[in-house]
Amino acid sequence: MSEIIWIPCEERMPSDDILDQFLVIVREKWSDEDYIYHIDYATNHGDYIDNYWDTYNDWNEAQEVHITHWAELPDIPDSLKVGE
């Protein structure tokens, strides 16, 4: 299995040169002091979250949500590759 390497958004963001898909960690404000975290799938050319990401799931616009980390998608298993 490919290892997923999570990159904090504070350290760097994906290159703007290439439109791509990524795994992302979404931090959702749950109450005044608590947050919950979700894994989602997103593209890096959007404006839905943090004026940068478009996620697969729609988040409640009344909730405060931010992407904290992103990772490149792992390779698909060899058994699923077509023509090999």
DAZI-V708354 format. One record per residue. N is the residue number from 0. RES is the residue in three letters. PHI is phi in radians with two decimals (999 if undefined). NEAR is the number of other ideal C-beta (glycine too) atoms within 12 Angstrom. Layout:
n: [N & N]
res: [RES & RES]
phi: [PHI & PHI]
near: [NEAR & NEAR]
//
This chain:
n: [0 & 1 & 2 & 3 & 4 & 5 & 6 & 7 & 8 & 9 & 10 & 11 & 12 & 13 & 14 & 15 & 16 & 17 & 18 & 19 & 20 & 21 & 22 & 23 & 24 & 25 & 26 & 27 & 28 & 29 & 30 & 31 & 32 & 33 & 34 & 35 & 36 & 37 & 38 & 39 & 40 & 41 & 42 & 43 & 44 & 45 & 46 & 47 & 48 & 49 & 50 & 51 & 52 & 53 & 54 & 55 & 56 & 57 & 58 & 59 & 60 & 61 & 62 & 63 & 64 & 65 & 66 & 67 & 68 & 69 & 70 & 71 & 72 & 73 & 74 & 75 & 76 & 77 & 78 & 79 & 80 & 81 & 82 & 83]
res: [MET & SER & GLU & ILE & ILE & TRP & ILE & PRO & CYS & GLU & GLU & ARG & MET & PRO & SER & ASP & ASP & ILE & LEU & ASP & GLN & PHE & LEU & VAL & ILE & VAL & ARG & GLU & LYS & TRP & SER & ASP & GLU & ASP & TYR & ILE & TYR & HIS & ILE & ASP & TYR & ALA & THR & ASN & HIS & GLY & ASP & TYR & ILE & ASP & ASN & TYR & TRP & ASP & THR & TYR & ASN & ASP & TRP & ASN & GLU & ALA & GLN & GLU & VAL & HIS & ILE & THR & HIS & TRP & ALA & GLU & LEU & PRO & ASP & ILE & PRO & ASP & SER & LEU & LYS & VAL & GLY & GLU]
phi: [999 & -1.25 & -1.38 & -1.57 & -1.86 & -1.43 & -1.97 & -1.12 & -1.07 & -1.15 & -1.39 & -2.93 & -1.97 & -1.08 & -1.07 & -1.36 & -1.24 & -2.23 & -1.37 & -2.56 & -1.93 & -2.50 & -1.44 & -2.37 & -1.81 & -1.79 & -1.73 & -1.96 & -1.25 & -1.74 & -2.66 & -1.00 & -2.15 & -2.03 & -2.19 & -2.13 & -2.09 & -2.30 & -1.73 & -2.45 & -2.10 & -2.58 & -1.82 & -1.67 & -2.17 & -2.71 & -2.53 & -1.27 & -2.18 & 0.99 & 0.92 & -2.54 & -1.89 & -2.05 & -1.69 & -1.14 & -1.49 & -1.55 & -1.79 & -1.07 & -1.15 & -1.38 & -1.53 & -1.48 & -2.27 & -2.53 & -1.55 & -1.73 & -2.51 & -2.43 & -2.61 & -1.20 & -1.19 & -1.22 & -1.13 & -1.29 & -1.07 & -0.96 & -1.16 & -1.75 & -1.29 & -1.47 & 1.39 & -2.02]
near: [8 & 13 & 9 & 18 & 15 & 19 & 22 & 17 & 25 & 12 & 12 & 12 & 24 & 28 & 14 & 13 & 9 & 12 & 14 & 23 & 23 & 36 & 30 & 42 & 29 & 35 & 25 & 26 & 18 & 16 & 10 & 7 & 6 & 11 & 18 & 17 & 19 & 25 & 24 & 30 & 23 & 38 & 26 & 33 & 20 & 22 & 13 & 24 & 33 & 24 & 13 & 22 & 34 & 25 & 30 & 20 & 18 & 14 & 26 & 13 & 10 & 8 & 18 & 19 & 29 & 28 & 38 & 28 & 29 & 37 & 27 & 23 & 19 & 14 & 13 & 12 & 10 & 11 & 8 & 9 & 9 & 7 & 5 & 8]
//
